[in-house]
Amino acid sequence: MDEVALRLARPEDAAAIQQIYGYYVENTAITCEVITPSITELTGRIQKTQQRFPYLVATLGDQVVGFAYVSPANPRYAYQWTVETSIYVDRNCRGRHVGTKLYDMLEEICRRMKVVNMTAHIVYPHDDQPDQYLTLASPKFHEAYGYRLAGRFYKNVYKFDKWYDMIWMEKSIANHGDEPTPIVNFNQIKDQFFS
């Protein structure tokens, strides 16, 4: 049986990413998008992210089975030490620890980049009860990873004719020093992770 491997996303991965992500867009409230982005759009997102941050894919053999990336929590300078995480795993590949491997790598990369805070913005059932479009898997995953609830926005998302809340979870991965080191561009350190 093939092992899950990680590598940097390539433009030609956009079709596989679209297939994975499209399921979540069309069938779940996990993402706030309602139309699956085109391959051209996803290619542009990969390229834009990789100007400064990691965009990773997980593979089994030659098949892309998951992807993850970080982006600025806010583009303004004073936010530079805080990133937002995104991760999606092929629904047919659960139980293979794909998400765990992606998150482990993202967190280690962020530490080397001098990131201090990682955040996750997660759609959450307004009545705290899962439904056919949304489980509690994401908040439970993040909680197990050491994230804590930082805030909740009520009835902030409307999808599938229903209002959902949005929760923000956060994890500090470094000390909050009085003079934090400026963020390192991922491209300056990527050879430490990928040849």
Solvent accessible surface area in square Angstrom, and as a share of the most:
residue,aa,sasa,rsa
1,M,203,0.91
2,D,84,0.43
3,E,135,0.61
4,V,16,0.09
5,A,53,0.41
6,L,38,0.19
7,R,52,0.19
8,L,38,0.19
9,A,5,0.04
10,R,114,0.42
11,P,62,0.39
12,E,127,0.57
13,D,8,0.04
14,A,0,0.00
15,A,52,0.40
16,A,30,0.24
17,I,0,0.00
18,Q,49,0.22
19,Q,144,0.64
20,I,9,0.05
21,Y,16,0.06
22,G,7,0.07
23,Y,61,0.23
24,Y,15,0.06
25,V,1,0.01
26,E,105,0.47
27,N,68,0.35
28,T,14,0.08
29,A,0,0.00
30,I,63,0.32
31,T,8,0.05
32,C,70,0.42
33,E,52,0.23
34,V,99,0.57
35,I,139,0.70
36,T,30,0.18
37,P,10,0.06
38,S,58,0.37
39,I,81,0.41
40,T,111,0.64
41,E,78,0.35
42,L,6,0.03
43,T,28,0.16
44,G,34,0.33
45,R,78,0.29
46,I,1,0.00
47,Q,91,0.41
48,K,151,0.64
49,T,20,0.12
50,Q,41,0.18
51,Q,121,0.54
52,R,105,0.38
53,F,8,0.03
54,P,0,0.00
55,Y,4,0.02
56,L,0,0.00
57,V,0,0.00
58,A,0,0.00
59,T,12,0.07
60,L,28,0.14
61,G,44,0.42
62,D,148,0.77
63,Q,109,0.49
64,V,12,0.07
65,V,3,0.02
66,G,0,0.00
67,F,6,0.03
68,A,0,0.00
69,Y,48,0.18
70,V,0,0.00
71,S,31,0.20
72,P,50,0.32
73,A,34,0.26
74,N,39,0.20
75,P,123,0.77
76,R,178,0.65
77,Y,160,0.61
78,A,85,0.66
79,Y,106,0.40
80,Q,28,0.12
81,W,42,0.15
82,T,25,0.15
83,V,1,0.00
84,E,45,0.20
85,T,10,0.06
86,S,24,0.16
87,I,36,0.18
88,Y,31,0.12
89,V,26,0.15
90,D,20,0.11
91,R,101,0.37
92,N,124,0.64
93,C,10,0.06
94,R,155,0.57
95,G,71,0.68
96,R,76,0.28
97,H,124,0.55
98,V,3,0.02
99,G,13,0.12
100,T,48,0.28
101,K,70,0.30
102,L,0,0.00
103,Y,1,0.00
104,D,75,0.39
105,M,46,0.21
106,L,0,0.00
107,E,14,0.06
108,E,60,0.27
109,I,0,0.00
110,C,0,0.00
111,R,101,0.37
112,R,101,0.37
113,M,1,0.00
114,K,91,0.38
115,V,0,0.00
116,V,10,0.06
117,N,28,0.14
118,M,0,0.00
119,T,14,0.08
120,A,3,0.02
121,H,51,0.23
122,I,13,0.07
123,V,4,0.02
124,Y,37,0.14
125,P,0,0.00
126,H,65,0.29
127,D,80,0.42
128,D,66,0.34
129,Q,111,0.49
130,P,68,0.43
131,D,41,0.21
132,Q,148,0.66
133,Y,61,0.23
134,L,5,0.03
135,T,79,0.46
136,L,33,0.17
137,A,64,0.50
138,S,37,0.24
139,P,14,0.09
140,K,129,0.54
141,F,59,0.24
142,H,9,0.04
143,E,116,0.52
144,A,91,0.71
145,Y,40,0.15
146,G,49,0.47
147,Y,6,0.02
148,R,150,0.55
149,L,98,0.49
150,A,55,0.42
151,G,24,0.23
152,R,68,0.25
153,F,91,0.38
154,Y,142,0.54
155,K,103,0.43
156,N,86,0.44
157,V,14,0.08
158,Y,119,0.45
159,K,11,0.05
160,F,64,0.26
161,D,126,0.65
162,K,67,0.29
163,W,120,0.42
164,Y,0,0.00
165,D,0,0.00
166,M,26,0.11
167,I,8,0.04
168,W,104,0.37
169,M,11,0.05
170,E,47,0.21
171,K,37,0.16
172,S,63,0.40
173,I,16,0.08
174,A,45,0.35
175,N,141,0.72
176,H,120,0.54
177,G,44,0.43
178,D,149,0.77
179,E,161,0.72
180,P,55,0.34
181,T,74,0.43
182,P,82,0.51
183,I,30,0.15
184,V,35,0.20
185,N,47,0.24
186,F,2,0.01
187,N,61,0.31
188,Q,137,0.61
189,I,16,0.08
190,K,66,0.28
191,D,118,0.61
192,Q,107,0.48
193,F,38,0.16
194,F,26,0.11
195,S,161,1.04
